[in-house]
Amino acid sequence: MSKVLIIGAGGVGNVVVKKCATRPEIFSEIVLASRTLSKCEAIKNSVKSTLNKNIEIAKVDADNTSEVVALIKKHKPKLLINVALPYQDLTLMDACLETGIDYLDTANYEPPNEAKFSYSWQWAYQDRFKEKGLMALLGSGFDPGVTNVFTAYAAKNYFDEIHTLDILDCNGGDHGKAFATNFNPEINIREIMQRGRFYKDGDWCETDPLSIHQTFDFAEVGKKEMYLLFHEELESLVKNFPTLKKARFWMTFGQEYLTHLRVMKNIGMTRIDEVEYKGQKIIPLQFLKAVLPDPGSLAENYTGKTNIGTIIEGVKSGKKKKVYIYNICDHAKCYKEVQSQAISYTTGVPAMIGAAMVLTKKWQGAGVYNMEQLNPEPFMAELNQYGLPWKVIDNYNGVSLDT
Ligand code: NDP
């Protein structure tokens, strides 16, 4: 029985709160805190009306460590679940260290003034968490998160050595809007506009943004064009699986989405530096976020499915083989269950499961951990149990991907 503090009342926060509320034997009390109290209130009311459960709420600025420390001291949770933005990772880790509680997030740190995400900043906390006997679990969403666990599960159960990893993230859904992002628009657009990067024979190879693409036939979705991107789990997976010779990440995008993105970039709306506007400094991408649809608001009429998984090649008993593990998630079913779309759902459910792993001590350790460093079995079992069932195709014989 443990109290948890969830920070961030966005699309993902809504799912984490509701999934935790269905497991009172682990999450005995829930406190939801965020910058805008009305968003916490809306989730609290929804939890009451749909699950007949009470949660506590609070207003907090997660950029301010001492405010978070005061909140933790007031409520005395065992674990902090960070589903605010990557900008808050370090202040929240500092608050956990100061108050002696465990930490979990779903996205790695990036500095607000530079679109460059990396685990280096959070890995630098290793000794401090270790010395205090605390655990920081990094990237417990779907990708990163479940994709790391899929990789660890395949490596453990299907291979002697893994050599090639391809992570395939497909959203085959339709929200009916000309342009919208499925999670925080600022973070999402920063990620997609970066130069592409993949790992090959010990080096990182760079590509122009979205310049490498190919068609893939996704189960229950169909053929989609997927684009090579750099994604954060590649950084930890090549470190933790040193036998990997190649590691890539692919995400599907429609032409309409890419055209909008190109126009917004060309007219300067995706800039992250300050510009002067009517005597005030504004950041164009933050202004753009304010006028784009809230990802949570897409949920009601979203149709179609996501298909996210990993294709791994390697050797077993001296023979080459391939394994494909994936999950399919239906937007409309997510809405029915927790009033969310599938991207928030596929992030929020693994955050809840990661938290359950830590609180039940199925995952234990002092220090900073990526998901693939822990035993994949109990996490994989809970994915099946709590809404994200997966399939394994052993000896997968699909065509090899290009590049
Ligand atoms: P939203 O923008 O919907 O929600 C973020 C919430 O955090 C908002 O309620 C926001 O408050 C709050 N917040 C932002 N800054 C602060 C602050 N300084 N203090 C307190 N609260 C703050 O984002 P999502 O729910 O879509 O995404 C949440 C996280 O999940 C992001 O970090 C995202 O990168 C990650 N993610 C991870 C995925 C994975 O698979 N690993 C996939 C998708 C998302 P306000 O309402 O006031 O703006």
Boltz pocket constraint, residues with backbone or C-beta under 6 A from the ligand:
constraints:
  - pocket:
      binder: B
      contacts: [[A, 7], [A, 8], [A, 9], [A, 10], [A, 11], [A, 12], [A, 13], [A, 33], [A, 34], [A, 35], [A, 36], [A, 39], [A, 60], [A, 61], [A, 62], [A, 63], [A, 82], [A, 83], [A, 84], [A, 85], [A, 86], [A, 88], [A, 106], [A, 107], [A, 139], [A, 140], [A, 141], [A, 142], [A, 143], [A, 144], [A, 145], [A, 182], [A, 183], [A, 184], [A, 185], [A, 187], [A, 295], [A, 296], [A, 343], [A, 344], [A, 346], [A, 347]]
      max_distance: 6.0
